[in-house]
C-alpha cells in the first residue's frame, strides 16, 4: 500500500466517521492474472497499523460473481447488452473509440466480451456534480461509447463489479481519487440502466510524482511503513489540507485520528485533481 492509497483511504474514512457513518472495506480481486499473493492481507494489516478500522466484514469481489451475473442477466433481458468480438487492437486502428461494430451482429456470448448498449439511451451521462471537484464535464464521445461489462475471458469489468457491490452494500457516498473521475460517468450510466439511486461522489486529489504520473504499483511506488505510521499519517492529513497541531502530532495514530474526525472539513480539501509530491 503506497502513499496515494493511504490518502484515498484516509479521506474516505474521515468523511464517513465525521458524519457518524460506517466505513466499509472492499478488496477488488476480480482480475486473477494481476493479483499478487498476500497483497490483500498486507493492505488490511496496513490499514490497521494506521488506525483505520473498518465496519463489518471485508468484502471480496471474487466472492460476488453471482450478483454480477444476475445484473448482467437483467440487462441482457432488457436488450441493454450484446456480445462483441472486437479486440483492443481493432478498436485502436479504428480511432481508439468503439464504434458499435458488433451491436447488431447477435454474436454468441461465449468467447466474446459483453458490452452495454447505449445506442438508444436518450441522455448519456455527460456530466455530474462532485462534492469537491464541482461540475465534471465528460467527453461526449466517450460518454456514448458502448463499454465492456464482462471481458471475453469471463472476467467482470471494474465498473460493473463496483456498481453492483455499492448497491448491495447500501453505499450512499463514495470518496476516492480523482483519477476515477472519467470512469464515474460509466458507473452512473449503470445506475440509471439498473434503475437504482445514485450515491454522492467526492473525488480527492491524486498524489503524483509528475503531472499525470500518479503513484501506483505499476510505477513502483514505495510501500508505506507499518512499523512507524505516524509521520506518514501526518503527511497524508497535510496533503488533504488538515495540518495537525504539534501537541496532537506527538500522540498515537488513534489520538491523531480522533482529532482529525473532530476537525474534518471538506472545505479544507484542495480543490485539485492532482498534487505533486516527492516519492
Backbone as CSV, one residue per row, in Angstrom:
resi,resn,N_x,N_y,N_z,CA_x,CA_y,CA_z,C_x,C_y,C_z
1,UNK,0.861,-1.197,0.000,0.000,0.000,0.000,0.890,1.238,0.000
2,UNK,0.686,2.147,-0.963,1.536,3.331,-1.084,0.823,4.579,-0.562
3,UNK,1.536,5.703,-0.609,1.008,6.935,-0.026,-0.306,7.373,-0.667
4,UNK,-0.416,7.223,-1.983,-1.650,7.611,-2.665,-2.845,6.792,-2.210
5,UNK,-2.631,5.508,-1.964,-3.707,4.649,-1.457,-4.119,5.071,-0.056
6,UNK,-3.123,5.449,0.768,-3.423,5.910,2.125,-4.261,7.183,2.092
7,UNK,-3.933,8.112,1.208,-4.693,9.362,1.097,-6.162,9.073,0.794
8,UNK,-6.405,8.182,-0.163,-7.788,7.853,-0.529,-8.510,7.162,0.628
9,UNK,-7.829,6.218,1.275,-8.437,5.508,2.402,-8.725,6.465,3.550
10,UNK,-7.753,7.315,3.857,-7.906,8.255,4.972,-9.023,9.257,4.709
11,UNK,-9.067,9.803,3.502,-10.118,10.770,3.165,-11.505,10.169,3.264
12,UNK,-11.657,8.941,2.766,-12.975,8.296,2.834,-13.332,7.939,4.274
13,UNK,-12.335,7.500,5.039,-12.557,7.156,6.450,-13.036,8.371,7.235
14,UNK,-12.352,9.492,7.078,-12.706,10.693,7.841,-14.051,11.271,7.402
15,UNK,-14.341,11.204,6.104,-15.630,11.690,5.620,-16.767,10.870,6.222
16,UNK,-16.574,9.568,6.315,-17.612,8.703,6.898,-17.725,8.904,8.405
17,UNK,-16.607,8.846,9.096,-16.620,8.938,10.553,-17.108,10.304,11.040
18,UNK,-16.781,11.363,10.320,-17.206,12.704,10.747,-18.711,12.887,10.643
19,UNK,-19.370,12.031,9.855,-20.828,12.075,9.710,-21.504,10.914,10.440
20,UNK,-20.732,10.248,11.305,-21.237,9.089,12.057,-21.716,7.976,11.130
21,UNK,-21.066,7.881,9.978,-21.407,6.828,9.029,-20.508,5.627,9.189
22,UNK,-20.813,4.557,8.473,-19.978,3.356,8.509,-18.942,3.448,7.394
23,UNK,-17.791,2.858,7.652,-16.700,2.841,6.671,-16.418,1.388,6.327
24,UNK,-16.638,1.031,5.073,-16.535,-0.364,4.659,-15.348,-0.570,3.733
25,UNK,-14.738,-1.724,3.884,-13.568,-2.063,3.072,-13.921,-3.180,2.099
26,UNK,-13.544,-2.983,0.848,-13.792,-3.988,-0.183,-12.503,-4.231,-0.956
27,UNK,-12.188,-5.479,-1.172,-10.990,-5.855,-1.914,-11.379,-6.160,-3.358
28,UNK,-10.807,-5.393,-4.295,-11.081,-5.600,-5.716,-10.143,-6.696,-6.238
29,UNK,-10.620,-7.920,-6.230,-9.780,-9.058,-6.631,-10.451,-9.866,-7.740
30,UNK,-10.964,-9.157,-8.740,-11.690,-9.829,-9.826,-10.821,-10.015,-11.068
31,UNK,-9.518,-9.741,-10.947,-8.608,-9.885,-12.081,-7.441,-10.781,-11.662
32,UNK,-7.670,-12.105,-11.566,-6.657,-13.032,-11.051,-5.270,-12.906,-11.679
33,UNK,-5.137,-12.681,-13.014,-3.790,-12.583,-13.579,-2.962,-11.440,-12.983
34,UNK,-3.626,-10.422,-12.438,-2.906,-9.273,-11.891,-2.785,-9.328,-10.363
35,UNK,-3.391,-10.343,-9.751,-3.357,-10.436,-8.289,-1.970,-10.849,-7.804
36,UNK,-1.514,-10.178,-6.743,-0.246,-10.523,-6.106,-0.553,-11.262,-4.812
37,UNK,0.018,-12.425,-4.645,-0.254,-13.236,-3.472,0.102,-12.477,-2.192
38,UNK,-0.837,-12.422,-1.266,-0.596,-11.760,0.008,-0.870,-10.272,0.005
39,UNK,-1.168,-9.696,-1.157,-1.357,-8.238,-1.249,-2.587,-7.779,-0.468
40,UNK,-3.683,-8.526,-0.561,-4.913,-8.132,0.132,-4.703,-8.114,1.643
41,UNK,-4.058,-9.147,2.160,-3.804,-9.214,3.599,-2.876,-8.081,4.041
42,UNK,-1.909,-7.742,3.205,-0.995,-6.652,3.534,-1.732,-5.317,3.600
43,UNK,-2.691,-5.115,2.709,-3.500,-3.891,2.727,-4.259,-3.779,4.046
44,UNK,-4.876,-4.878,4.465,-5.664,-4.865,5.707,-4.777,-4.612,6.920
45,UNK,-3.607,-5.221,6.938,-2.672,-5.010,8.050,-2.184,-3.567,8.085
46,UNK,-1.984,-2.983,6.908,-1.540,-1.589,6.844,-2.630,-0.646,7.350
47,UNK,-3.859,-0.871,6.935,-4.968,-0.047,7.420,-5.047,-0.101,8.945
48,UNK,-4.907,-1.285,9.496,-4.967,-1.433,10.950,-3.801,-0.730,11.638
49,UNK,-2.622,-0.791,11.027,-1.447,-0.127,11.601,-1.647,1.380,11.690
50,UNK,-2.441,1.925,10.772,-2.699,3.371,10.749,-3.965,3.742,11.523
51,UNK,-4.570,2.767,12.178,-5.766,3.034,12.976,-7.037,3.133,12.175
52,UNK,-6.998,2.730,10.901,-8.170,2.831,10.029,-8.949,1.512,10.101
53,UNK,-9.759,1.412,11.119,-10.522,0.189,11.361,-11.906,0.291,10.709
54,UNK,-12.276,-0.754,10.016,-13.499,-0.744,9.213,-14.677,-1.340,9.960
55,UNK,-15.859,-1.161,9.372,-17.097,-1.709,9.939,-17.484,-2.967,9.170
56,UNK,-17.977,-3.972,9.909,-18.464,-5.185,9.264,-17.353,-6.029,8.678
57,UNK,-17.758,-6.991,7.855,-16.806,-7.902,7.225,-16.176,-7.261,5.997
58,UNK,-14.952,-7.652,5.711,-14.309,-7.240,4.464,-15.002,-7.951,3.306
59,UNK,-15.327,-7.202,2.267,-15.983,-7.763,1.082,-14.921,-8.065,0.018
60,UNK,-14.951,-9.275,-0.500,-14.040,-9.664,-1.585,-14.863,-9.811,-2.860
61,UNK,-14.511,-9.050,-3.877,-15.299,-9.086,-5.113,-15.286,-10.470,-5.767
62,UNK,-14.221,-11.216,-5.546,-14.146,-12.558,-6.142,-15.231,-13.485,-5.613
63,UNK,-15.884,-13.103,-4.509,-16.956,-13.919,-3.934,-18.341,-13.506,-4.453
64,UNK,-18.388,-12.478,-5.303,-19.677,-11.893,-5.668,-20.089,-12.154,-7.115
65,UNK,-19.522,-13.186,-7.713,-19.783,-13.445,-9.139,-21.273,-13.609,-9.450
66,UNK,-22.003,-14.259,-8.560,-23.424,-14.495,-8.824,-24.196,-13.184,-8.899
67,UNK,-23.838,-12.231,-8.049,-24.503,-10.921,-8.087,-24.249,-10.228,-9.418
68,UNK,-23.026,-10.354,-9.924,-22.700,-9.723,-11.209,-23.459,-10.407,-12.349
69,UNK,-23.538,-11.745,-12.292,-24.270,-12.485,-13.331,-25.755,-12.126,-13.310
70,UNK,-26.307,-11.955,-12.108,-27.727,-11.576,-12.010,-27.968,-10.222,-12.665
71,UNK,-27.054,-9.296,-12.445,-27.194,-7.963,-13.043,-27.075,-8.040,-14.561
72,UNK,-26.135,-8.833,-15.039,-25.958,-8.976,-16.487,-27.192,-9.629,-17.117
73,UNK,-27.778,-10.586,-16.425,-28.998,-11.234,-16.940,-30.121,-10.214,-17.065
74,UNK,-30.239,-9.357,-16.063,-31.271,-8.316,-16.089,-31.051,-7.364,-17.264
75,UNK,-29.812,-6.946,-17.469,-29.503,-6.017,-18.560,-29.696,-6.681,-19.927
76,UNK,-29.322,-7.961,-20.007,-29.471,-8.684,-21.272,-30.940,-8.875,-21.636
77,UNK,-31.747,-9.204,-20.636,-33.187,-9.367,-20.868,-33.822,-8.085,-21.376
78,UNK,-33.273,-6.952,-20.964,-33.793,-5.656,-21.405,-33.122,-5.188,-22.699
79,UNK,-32.340,-6.096,-23.296,-31.617,-5.815,-24.548,-30.667,-4.620,-24.389
80,UNK,-30.053,-4.539,-23.229,-29.106,-3.465,-22.946,-27.659,-3.956,-22.990
81,UNK,-27.478,-5.230,-23.369,-26.137,-5.810,-23.500,-26.046,-6.570,-24.818
82,UNK,-24.840,-6.680,-25.343,-24.627,-7.520,-26.518,-23.180,-8.008,-26.536
83,UNK,-22.960,-9.110,-27.239,-21.633,-9.706,-27.340,-20.809,-8.979,-28.401
84,UNK,-19.506,-8.886,-28.137,-18.612,-8.163,-29.057,-17.314,-8.950,-29.224
85,UNK,-16.879,-9.086,-30.482,-15.663,-9.839,-30.794,-14.476,-8.930,-31.106
86,UNK,-14.643,-7.627,-31.002,-13.577,-6.689,-31.366,-12.445,-6.702,-30.335
87,UNK,-11.232,-6.730,-30.825,-10.066,-6.686,-29.952,-9.662,-5.232,-29.699
88,UNK,-8.807,-5.027,-28.700,-8.308,-3.679,-28.424,-7.550,-3.126,-29.621
89,UNK,-6.813,-4.003,-30.297,-6.051,-3.577,-31.480,-6.991,-3.065,-32.563
90,UNK,-8.081,-3.772,-32.792,-9.052,-3.359,-33.812,-9.643,-1.991,-33.470
91,UNK,-9.923,-1.777,-32.178,-10.511,-0.505,-31.752,-9.507,0.627,-31.899
92,UNK,-8.250,0.362,-31.543,-7.205,1.380,-31.731,-7.066,1.753,-33.196
93,UNK,-7.120,0.756,-34.072,-6.966,1.008,-35.501,-8.136,1.794,-36.087
94,UNK,-9.300,1.737,-35.411,-10.478,2.465,-35.910,-10.641,3.829,-35.241
95,UNK,-9.610,4.256,-34.508,-9.644,5.599,-33.929,-9.584,5.669,-32.421
96,UNK,-9.637,4.509,-31.750,-9.485,4.497,-30.297,-10.779,4.396,-29.516
97,UNK,-11.901,4.738,-30.158,-13.204,4.609,-29.503,-14.021,3.526,-30.212
98,UNK,-14.693,2.707,-29.417,-15.504,1.645,-30.005,-16.691,2.244,-30.756
99,UNK,-16.908,1.760,-31.984,-17.916,2.352,-32.874,-19.223,1.560,-32.948
100,UNK,-19.406,0.595,-32.052,-20.648,-0.198,-32.086,-20.641,-1.254,-33.172
101,UNK,-19.455,-1.704,-33.563,-19.301,-2.631,-34.687,-20.147,-3.889,-34.557
102,UNK,-20.227,-4.443,-33.355,-20.916,-5.726,-33.150,-22.332,-5.570,-32.600
103,UNK,-22.809,-4.348,-32.543,-24.073,-4.067,-31.851,-25.251,-4.884,-32.401
104,UNK,-25.286,-5.084,-33.694,-26.429,-5.785,-34.284,-26.036,-7.102,-34.954
105,UNK,-24.899,-7.654,-34.558,-24.436,-8.910,-35.151,-25.002,-10.136,-34.448
106,UNK,-25.546,-9.960,-33.248,-26.129,-11.060,-32.482,-25.137,-12.215,-32.302
107,UNK,-23.934,-11.877,-31.889,-22.891,-12.873,-31.664,-23.157,-13.648,-30.370
108,UNK,-22.630,-14.860,-30.277,-22.786,-15.624,-29.027,-21.928,-15.000,-27.915
109,UNK,-22.362,-15.160,-26.681,-21.611,-14.588,-25.557,-20.318,-15.355,-25.284
110,UNK,-20.290,-16.642,-25.618,-19.113,-17.474,-25.345,-17.914,-16.952,-26.133
111,UNK,-16.793,-16.748,-25.445,-15.527,-16.277,-26.032,-15.619,-14.873,-26.613
112,UNK,-16.621,-14.135,-26.213,-16.749,-12.737,-26.626,-16.970,-11.858,-25.410
113,UNK,-16.596,-10.601,-25.549,-16.857,-9.640,-24.472,-18.335,-9.269,-24.487
114,UNK,-18.795,-8.716,-23.367,-20.185,-8.255,-23.271,-20.147,-6.746,-23.065
115,UNK,-20.864,-6.031,-23.915,-20.890,-4.573,-23.848,-22.281,-4.041,-23.514
116,UNK,-22.305,-2.878,-22.888,-23.556,-2.164,-22.635,-23.969,-1.458,-23.915
117,UNK,-25.241,-1.557,-24.259,-25.766,-0.904,-25.458,-26.332,0.477,-25.085
118,UNK,-25.588,1.512,-25.442,-26.023,2.875,-25.125,-26.652,3.581,-26.325
119,UNK,-26.808,2.847,-27.414,-27.272,3.482,-28.651,-28.645,4.125,-28.489
120,UNK,-29.513,3.491,-27.709,-30.877,4.019,-27.550,-31.057,4.818,-26.263
121,UNK,-29.954,5.070,-25.560,-30.051,5.844,-24.324,-30.272,7.314,-24.673
122,UNK,-31.378,7.871,-24.217,-31.759,9.232,-24.613,-30.774,10.255,-24.068
123,UNK,-30.366,10.086,-22.817,-29.468,11.052,-22.191,-28.249,10.353,-21.601
124,UNK,-27.219,10.092,-22.419,-25.991,9.527,-21.863,-25.416,10.469,-20.793
125,UNK,-24.729,9.906,-19.816,-24.180,10.718,-18.724,-22.961,11.478,-19.232
126,UNK,-23.132,12.773,-19.436,-22.042,13.617,-19.942,-21.490,14.559,-18.880
127,UNK,-22.135,14.606,-17.721,-21.640,15.460,-16.635,-22.263,15.001,-15.313
128,UNK,-21.619,15.368,-14.228,-22.167,15.088,-12.899,-21.551,16.061,-11.906
129,UNK,-22.156,16.172,-10.752,-21.674,17.067,-9.697,-20.844,16.285,-8.691
130,UNK,-19.659,16.786,-8.431,-18.778,16.195,-7.443,-18.674,17.149,-6.260
131,UNK,-18.653,16.600,-5.053,-18.671,17.442,-3.859,-17.409,18.275,-3.687
132,UNK,-16.321,17.874,-4.326,-15.082,18.649,-4.245,-14.707,19.268,-5.586
133,UNK,-14.776,18.492,-6.657,-14.323,18.960,-7.964,-15.359,19.823,-8.682
134,UNK,-16.587,19.899,-8.126,-17.634,20.708,-8.758,-18.265,19.978,-9.931
135,UNK,-18.696,20.728,-10.935,-19.308,20.121,-12.119,-18.226,19.482,-12.986
136,UNK,-18.349,18.185,-13.193,-17.393,17.442,-14.005,-18.031,17.179,-15.362
137,UNK,-17.420,17.688,-16.406,-17.928,17.515,-17.768,-17.101,16.441,-18.462
138,UNK,-17.766,15.439,-18.992,-17.104,14.310,-19.632,-17.118,14.456,-21.148
139,UNK,-16.167,13.836,-21.790,-16.120,13.834,-23.248,-17.370,13.139,-23.796
140,UNK,-18.097,13.807,-24.657,-19.380,13.280,-25.142,-19.222,11.978,-25.922
141,UNK,-18.169,11.881,-26.708,-17.974,10.654,-27.491,-17.667,9.477,-26.569
142,UNK,-16.825,9.702,-25.564,-16.520,8.639,-24.616,-17.753,8.273,-23.794
143,UNK,-18.559,9.276,-23.463,-19.769,9.028,-22.663,-20.786,8.193,-23.429
144,UNK,-20.732,8.235,-24.747,-21.692,7.492,-25.576,-21.136,6.154,-26.057
145,UNK,-19.923,5.816,-25.650,-19.287,4.576,-26.090,-19.889,3.365,-25.372
146,UNK,-20.204,2.325,-26.114,-20.684,1.065,-25.521,-19.510,0.402,-24.795
147,UNK,-19.524,0.446,-23.457,-18.361,-0.040,-22.709,-18.540,-1.490,-22.268
148,UNK,-17.438,-2.136,-21.983,-17.413,-3.551,-21.613,-17.840,-3.740,-20.160
149,UNK,-18.680,-4.746,-19.932,-19.072,-5.099,-18.565,-18.595,-6.514,-18.185
150,UNK,-18.263,-7.310,-19.199,-17.620,-8.604,-18.935,-16.666,-8.896,-20.075
151,UNK,-15.431,-9.214,-19.718,-14.422,-9.468,-20.733,-14.597,-10.839,-21.363
152,UNK,-13.960,-11.037,-22.505,-14.170,-12.301,-23.223,-13.673,-13.505,-22.432
153,UNK,-12.714,-13.290,-21.512,-12.221,-14.388,-20.676,-13.211,-14.741,-19.566
154,UNK,-14.308,-13.970,-19.464,-15.294,-14.217,-18.420,-15.080,-13.384,-17.174
155,UNK,-14.042,-12.530,-17.164,-13.765,-11.672,-16.010,-14.682,-10.450,-16.044
156,UNK,-15.173,-10.063,-14.881,-16.109,-8.939,-14.799,-15.356,-7.610,-14.810
157,UNK,-15.919,-6.640,-15.500,-15.288,-5.326,-15.596,-15.422,-4.578,-14.274
158,UNK,-14.433,-3.744,-14.005,-14.397,-2.970,-12.764,-15.675,-2.162,-12.570
159,UNK,-16.137,-1.500,-13.624,-17.309,-0.631,-13.487,-18.545,-1.411,-13.056
160,UNK,-18.765,-2.569,-13.646,-19.928,-3.376,-13.270,-19.806,-3.854,-11.823
161,UNK,-18.670,-4.445,-11.486,-18.498,-5.005,-10.143,-18.633,-3.926,-9.072
162,UNK,-18.053,-2.771,-9.323,-18.108,-1.685,-8.353,-19.540,-1.220,-8.110
163,UNK,-20.289,-1.025,-9.174,-21.670,-0.536,-9.037,-22.545,-1.571,-8.331
164,UNK,-22.444,-2.820,-8.727,-23.282,-3.857,-8.105,-22.953,-3.997,-6.624
165,UNK,-21.675,-3.962,-6.287,-21.290,-4.074,-4.875,-21.741,-2.850,-4.080
166,UNK,-21.612,-1.670,-4.660,-22.066,-0.460,-3.968,-23.569,-0.512,-3.699
167,UNK,-24.320,-1.011,-4.670,-25.771,-1.143,-4.499,-26.077,-2.146,-3.390
168,UNK,-25.438,-3.303,-3.448,-25.716,-4.363,-2.469,-25.270,-3.991,-1.061
169,UNK,-24.221,-3.165,-0.958,-23.742,-2.745,0.354,-24.476,-1.517,0.882
170,UNK,-25.349,-0.949,0.075,-26.086,0.237,0.503,-25.214,1.472,0.624
171,UNK,-24.226,1.587,-0.241,-23.302,2.736,-0.190,-24.032,4.000,-0.641
172,UNK,-23.953,5.049,0.186,-24.621,6.316,-0.141,-23.640,7.415,-0.538
173,UNK,-22.361,7.232,-0.201,-21.360,8.240,-0.558,-20.047,7.538,-0.882
174,UNK,-19.438,7.944,-1.986,-18.187,7.343,-2.444,-17.101,8.415,-2.442
175,UNK,-16.039,8.159,-1.691,-14.894,9.070,-1.630,-13.689,8.316,-2.172
176,UNK,-13.057,8.848,-3.207,-11.940,8.161,-3.854,-11.110,9.166,-4.633
177,UNK,-10.070,8.688,-5.319,-9.168,9.572,-6.038,-9.754,10.132,-7.321
178,UNK,-9.289,11.311,-7.691,-9.789,11.995,-8.885,-9.361,11.313,-10.179
179,UNK,-8.479,10.327,-10.100,-8.122,9.567,-11.299,-9.295,8.742,-11.804
180,UNK,-10.331,8.606,-10.968,-11.518,7.834,-11.358,-12.684,8.718,-11.804
181,UNK,-12.418,9.996,-12.024,-13.481,10.909,-12.446,-14.128,10.461,-13.751
182,UNK,-13.312,10.097,-14.740,-13.870,9.778,-16.057,-14.684,8.486,-16.042
183,UNK,-14.250,7.522,-15.232,-14.984,6.257,-15.187,-16.289,6.385,-14.414
184,UNK,-16.430,7.464,-13.642,-17.658,7.672,-12.874,-18.868,7.799,-13.797
185,UNK,-18.664,8.375,-14.959,-19.768,8.504,-15.915,-20.342,7.147,-16.308
186,UNK,-19.461,6.176,-16.541,-19.915,4.824,-16.886,-20.679,4.203,-15.720
187,UNK,-20.192,4.440,-14.521,-20.869,3.871,-13.355,-22.236,4.512,-13.145
188,UNK,-22.334,5.812,-13.356,-23.635,6.482,-13.251,-24.602,5.966,-14.311
189,UNK,-24.069,5.651,-15.486,-24.896,5.061,-16.545,-25.493,3.737,-16.087
190,UNK,-24.685,2.913,-15.441,-25.183,1.626,-14.946,-26.256,1.816,-13.880
191,UNK,-26.070,2.792,-13.004,-27.115,3.081,-12.014,-28.434,3.414,-12.711
192,UNK,-28.349,4.219,-13.762,-29.565,4.593,-14.498,-30.218,3.375,-15.141
193,UNK,-29.419,2.558,-15.814,-29.965,1.407,-16.522,-30.559,0.376,-15.564
194,UNK,-29.987,0.308,-14.362,-30.498,-0.631,-13.353,-31.601,-0.012,-12.492
195,UNK,-31.899,1.265,-12.784,-32.958,1.993,-12.070,-32.694,2.046,-10.559
196,UNK,-31.457,2.389,-10.215,-31.060,2.483,-8.813,-30.640,3.920,-8.481
197,UNK,-30.835,4.296,-7.234,-30.457,5.630,-6.779,-28.944,5.768,-6.769
198,UNK,-28.445,6.883,-7.272,-27.000,7.092,-7.342,-26.473,7.637,-6.022
199,UNK,-25.238,7.267,-5.661,-24.630,7.806,-4.448,-24.051,9.196,-4.715
200,UNK,-23.643,9.868,-3.642,-22.905,11.126,-3.782,-21.433,10.777,-4.007
201,UNK,-20.723,11.657,-4.718,-19.312,11.419,-5.015,-18.447,12.570,-4.512
202,UNK,-17.277,12.202,-4.004,-16.257,13.184,-3.629,-14.917,12.620,-4.081
203,UNK,-14.332,13.267,-5.076,-13.067,12.791,-5.639,-11.909,13.636,-5.129
204,UNK,-11.028,12.981,-4.387,-9.885,13.637,-3.751,-8.749,13.858,-4.743
205,UNK,-7.863,14.830,-4.459,-6.670,14.987,-5.299,-5.834,13.707,-5.270
206,UNK,-5.204,13.414,-6.391,-4.343,12.237,-6.515,-2.892,12.666,-6.323
207,UNK,-2.124,11.872,-5.593,-0.692,12.141,-5.421,0.052,11.700,-6.674
208,UNK,0.821,12.633,-7.254,1.587,12.334,-8.469,3.054,12.701,-8.268
209,UNK,3.943,12.035,-8.992,5.368,12.373,-8.958,5.733,13.341,-10.082
210,UNK,4.871,13.425,-11.076,4.988,14.374,-12.190,3.584,14.514,-12.752
211,UNK,3.286,15.615,-13.445,1.932,15.799,-13.972,1.436,14.568,-14.728
212,UNK,0.299,14.031,-14.271,-0.297,12.875,-14.925,0.316,11.538,-14.559
213,UNK,1.334,11.542,-13.685,2.033,10.306,-13.327,1.734,9.965,-11.864
214,UNK,0.609,9.327,-11.617,0.176,9.063,-10.240,1.005,7.950,-9.611
215,UNK,1.041,7.979,-8.278,1.667,6.882,-7.542,0.863,5.609,-7.789
216,UNK,1.560,4.531,-8.120,0.867,3.267,-8.362,1.869,2.128,-8.295
217,UNK,1.334,0.911,-8.205,2.200,-0.268,-8.214,2.958,-0.346,-9.533
218,UNK,2.276,0.013,-10.622,2.915,-0.058,-11.937,4.105,0.895,-12.043
219,UNK,4.033,2.005,-11.310,5.131,2.980,-11.324,6.100,2.763,-10.165
220,UNK,5.984,1.589,-9.528,6.893,1.179,-8.447,6.875,2.160,-7.274
221,UNK,5.687,2.604,-6.897,5.566,3.487,-5.732,5.995,2.725,-4.481
222,UNK,6.686,3.404,-3.587,7.184,2.784,-2.376,6.040,2.468,-1.418
223,UNK,6.138,1.332,-0.767,5.138,0.952,0.232,5.333,1.800,1.486
224,UNK,4.233,2.179,2.120,4.322,2.959,3.348,4.646,2.033,4.525
225,UNK,5.235,2.601,5.561,5.692,1.824,6.708,4.532,1.438,7.630
226,UNK,4.531,0.181,8.037,3.579,-0.269,9.060,4.185,-0.147,10.454
227,UNK,5.511,-0.085,10.529,6.205,-0.055,11.818,6.230,1.338,12.440
228,UNK,6.256,2.365,11.596,6.302,3.745,12.093,5.298,4.582,11.298
229,UNK,3.995,4.393,11.559,2.972,5.005,10.709,2.726,6.496,10.945
230,UNK,3.071,7.013,12.126,2.681,8.381,12.480,3.155,9.443,11.479
231,UNK,4.434,9.467,11.086,4.861,10.510,10.140,4.091,10.487,8.817
232,UNK,3.808,9.297,8.317,3.093,9.190,7.040,1.636,9.586,7.206
233,UNK,1.037,9.234,8.343,-0.336,9.642,8.613,-0.443,11.163,8.667
234,UNK,0.509,11.813,9.320,0.524,13.283,9.404,0.697,13.897,8.013
235,UNK,1.559,13.271,7.192,1.787,13.770,5.830,0.516,13.646,4.990
236,UNK,-0.214,12.551,5.170,-1.459,12.352,4.415,-2.513,13.372,4.828
237,UNK,-2.598,13.662,6.124,-3.542,14.679,6.592,-3.170,16.052,6.056
238,UNK,-1.889,16.342,6.036,-1.425,17.620,5.490,-1.730,17.705,4.001
239,UNK,-1.560,16.610,3.280,-1.882,16.536,1.850,-3.351,16.887,1.629
240,UNK,-4.196,16.464,2.577,-5.639,16.704,2.489,-6.058,18.037,3.106
241,UNK,-5.080,18.899,3.395,-5.397,20.241,3.879,-5.691,20.339,5.355
242,UNK,-5.346,19.310,6.110,-5.614,19.297,7.550,-4.291,19.154,8.315
243,UNK,-3.759,20.284,8.751,-2.497,20.286,9.481,-2.758,20.039,10.966
244,UNK,-2.114,19.033,11.498,-2.345,18.616,12.884,-1.512,19.472,13.840
245,UNK,-2.118,19.988,14.911,-1.364,20.757,15.900,-0.222,19.924,16.484
246,UNK,0.884,20.597,16.838,2.078,19.884,17.309,1.814,19.002,18.520
247,UNK,0.984,19.470,19.440,0.742,18.670,20.641,-0.041,17.402,20.329
248,UNK,-0.816,17.424,19.258,-1.555,16.227,18.830,-0.650,15.322,18.003
249,UNK,0.226,15.919,17.205,1.106,15.160,16.313,2.054,14.241,17.072
250,UNK,2.299,14.524,18.336,3.205,13.703,19.147,2.517,12.474,19.717
251,UNK,1.202,12.379,19.516,0.430,11.289,20.101,0.323,10.092,19.148
252,UNK,-0.451,9.084,19.541,-0.625,7.872,18.749,-1.504,8.131,17.524
253,UNK,-1.504,7.171,16.599,-2.366,7.283,15.418,-3.828,7.399,15.831
254,UNK,-4.241,6.644,16.824,-5.633,6.683,17.279,-6.017,8.073,17.762
255,UNK,-5.122,8.701,18.533,-5.391,10.050,19.043,-5.417,11.069,17.909
256,UNK,-4.517,10.899,16.954,-4.480,11.805,15.793,-5.773,11.685,14.990
257,UNK,-6.255,10.454,14.837,-7.492,10.243,14.072,-8.709,10.813,14.799
258,UNK,-8.720,10.727,16.116,-9.818,11.332,16.873,-9.856,12.834,16.605
259,UNK,-8.679,13.472,16.654,-8.597,14.910,16.333,-9.080,15.152,14.897
260,UNK,-8.616,14.316,13.968,-8.940,14.502,12.552,-10.441,14.377,12.297
261,UNK,-11.084,13.415,12.951,-12.536,13.253,12.796,-13.268,14.489,13.303
262,UNK,-12.841,14.986,14.452,-13.499,16.150,15.055,-13.280,17.419,14.238
263,UNK,-12.165,17.486,13.506,-11.813,18.705,12.777,-11.929,18.556,11.256
264,UNK,-12.445,17.429,10.817,-12.544,17.185,9.373,-13.525,18.146,8.723
265,UNK,-13.086,18.743,7.625,-13.946,19.653,6.865,-13.608,19.540,5.378
266,UNK,-14.549,19.097,4.556,-14.298,19.036,3.111,-13.910,20.400,2.518
267,UNK,-14.314,21.482,3.191,-13.963,22.818,2.704,-12.453,23.062,2.736
268,UNK,-11.732,22.300,3.563,-10.280,22.462,3.658,-9.538,21.672,2.579
269,UNK,-10.227,20.778,1.908,-9.580,19.932,0.902,-9.144,20.761,-0.304
270,UNK,-7.950,20.516,-0.816,-7.523,21.221,-2.039,-8.442,20.850,-3.206
271,UNK,-8.969,21.858,-3.872,-9.888,21.594,-4.986,-9.082,21.379,-6.262
272,UNK,-8.303,20.302,-6.242,-7.410,19.960,-7.338,-7.601,18.496,-7.708
273,UNK,-7.257,18.156,-8.941,-7.344,16.762,-9.369,-6.074,16.002,-9.003
274,UNK,-4.937,16.708,-8.899,-3.692,16.052,-8.532,-2.747,17.028,-7.843
275,UNK,-1.878,16.477,-6.998,-0.881,17.264,-6.285,0.449,16.529,-6.390
276,UNK,1.472,17.239,-6.799,2.778,16.605,-6.996,3.525,16.493,-5.671
277,UNK,4.120,15.326,-5.437,4.899,15.079,-4.229,6.223,14.432,-4.620
278,UNK,7.107,14.306,-3.656,8.346,13.564,-3.867,8.119,12.139,-3.403
279,UNK,8.397,11.182,-4.261,8.198,9.766,-3.916,9.447,9.215,-3.235
